[in-house]
Amino acid sequence: MLIKNAGVKEVKILKDKNNIVLKYGTKSAIITAVVLAVIIVLNVFAGSLNIKFDATKEKLYTLSEQSKNIISSLDTDVNMYALYEKGSEDPVIEEIFENYENLSSHIHTEFVDPYENPQIAMMYSTTTQNLSVGTVIVESGEKYRVITQNDMAEYGVDEATNMMYMKSFNVETCITSAVLYVSGAEMNKIYMLKGHSEQDFGSSLLTKLQNDNYEIESLYLDSEESVPEDADIVVINSPMTDITEGELQKLSTYLSNDGRAFINVGIGTETMTNMSVLLSNYGIEANNAMTIEGSQDYVYGNNPYYIMPHVEQHDITKNMVSDEEEVFFPYAQGFEEVENKKDTLTIEPLLTTSGQSYGKKELDSIENFQKTDNDISGPFNLAVAVTDKFTTDTEHTTKIVALGGSSITDSNIDSYVDGGNYDFILNSINWLIDKDQSTSVPSKNIEGNRYLNIGATASIIIMFISVVLIPFVIAAYGIINMAKRKSK
């Protein structure tokens, strides 16, 4: 009897255990199903409201405030076409197109397969440009602009790995600029002085200027009666020979009538008398000495002439200062104010060296970079902004930005500071013509280890959810269940 009763009791215990396992297993299954259902509902709800989160540090998929203001104020229809083979559409372009469409009913986007619809590629191709897969076309009425894949990003080569990496992401910059252009925004005209072996702007700088809706033409002033009337800015970029007396007179006349000029003068062996007169009329003169920096805080590497100048606070540089952008300016000379300058002039420093800097005038005899008695002492202004406000019959304003070296416009030099030099130049040109910075959309520089990064805030949120919140919920659920079991 005892054996029989023990067997019955054992069977009962096993049955109770099975019931417990079934009971709590069912609970776990129900809770899991509920959690999954909540996640699905939240995803559907977020999708219906078009809620998305740009986790990239550079906010590559988020349109800037400048773009939002421009697109939301459109009053004319603009079409955007992206040329991609069906089934191979770029998800990045899809996302950005969607962001533009969400801002205005005047924006219409479409992906077009150039193999199924070759006529659209032929329609926008030119004798110098054949359209390929990955091209974006922005058009309105009879005006259009073609944006190639090369326009959409800038690349560099990592010296350590010898691999290419993306320096900047320019899709938004190009598209918003194209929208402004095709919708009738005013184009500003830049004339580049030629005939003195001037240095050309690099292709990426020219692209930046085009994206900011500038037209650029060459100006051989010696064969012209005057600076053209439609000139918004005259650029004189690192001439190797002096301007003529006739050109000096024409430039002086232009500047005295609300003219604007971007003048970059490098160190050279030739004396430029007429150029010096032009600058001194506006209160400045180049010191004709190569700047040597004595402070390691102001140089790149260990080269004392690889100057990383201090970026002063100014309307030109305010965004650069807040973003901690740097400028790289090797082989530069400084500017000094002339003694008897006009009272109407305001001269403001833009890029400066430290008090430990000095300038070497005897360039042919440099054997080392130690300071000698013949050197001049710093600090120096490597770039200045000059404003001349005066009244004749009416009020006039002349503006000049002067820089002391050709290297700042070189694309290779610009790459060392991830576009800082070109941002400085573009800001200077915009300031010269009082252009509203709210219409300028900057490129998005790719920071850090050259790869797209998740931002700090997003990283913290993800880490909190995965490391803290989820384990806490699981642990709390376990503790509650254990407490319930003990109470029974």
Order of alpha helices (4+ residues) and beta strands (2+ residues): alpha-alpha-beta-alpha-beta-alpha-beta-beta-alpha-beta-beta-alpha-beta-alpha-beta-beta-alpha-beta-alpha-beta-beta-beta-beta-alpha-beta-beta-beta-beta-beta-beta-beta-alpha-alpha-beta-alpha-alpha
